[in-house]
Amino acid sequence: MSGRFEDVDLADVDRWCRTHLGTNVAEELFRAGHLSAVIGLRLGSGRPIVVKVRQPAERLAACWSAHQRLFKRGFPCPEPLVGPEPLGDHVASAEAFVTGGTLFPTSGRAAGPFAYSLARLIELAPRRDELPTLEPPLPWTSPSHRAPGLWPWPDDQDIDLNTIDGPAWIDEAGQGARDRLNMVTRAVSPEPIVGHGDWYTANRRWRGHELHVAYDWDSVIAESEPVIVGLAAAIYPATRGGTEATVEETQAFIDAYTVFRGHAFTRAQIEECWAAGLWNRSFDAKKQFAAQGQVRSLSQDEARERLRQAGVR
């Protein structure tokens, strides 16, 4: 997987490591990423680390702080080491390189381990008021953008999705999800909590049924609990190639999560879960259609059922 900033000069990274870690880069182990360049390194001290390079954003300070607190509280995530600190026109951070683990737990796509690990994360996460700003929200997690049109600007494509005609059913799904989530905000203004906005299996590794490590702490968000759960429930078994959760798997995730957290959601909160997941899936579907002319993340029949579960139809 090529990184968005795959042309980051290793000499610049070496200088950054000397400044912030007190040692040189001995070897580059790998280079990957999607919205950032993720570079595995072996330092001159012998320690393996990962340096992540991305565009500057004010919200990264809060993401880093949440990552630090979760690590200190025993959640399975890489030890945070540095930053974010400037690296040329970008910013970089460093964390320990955690190896091992499998893409799925031994139970495969079954929702239980995924839901339990999210419940544990939310239990250990800091309060929203303990962190700096997490604004603006990540576009795939929230339709609360203020730009004209239905769709926010994609984080990984240079295109206005609102200029792309159709398919009408994707636009209807996104609009329905947005309307349902906005209705919740207007009605009750739910208290946001801190969670992970990209809780899919490529961002985790497992040992048996236990979570071995969770990655991608740039995706920390502050949203209502049903929104965080609904986002995860819609995508949790997905890999880079697709294979998002079915309707049945989404329901199983929501059910398992409420058991692990020890409190049931109201009907309105369950509908909020479904609306959040549908926003994510319809946004991905719209991007796929714009870029490739075909859709993997959602079907028309599934969009219709997810709208019904969200209380829209």
Beta strands, then each sheet from edge to edge (+ up, - down):
strand 1: 25-32
strand 2: 37-43
strand 3: 48-54
strand 4: 80-87
strand 5: 90-96
strand 6: 193-196
strand 7: 204-207
strand 8: 210-214
strand 9: 220-223
sheet 1: 1+ 2- 3+ 5- 4+
sheet 2: 6+ 9-
sheet 3: 7+ 8-
end
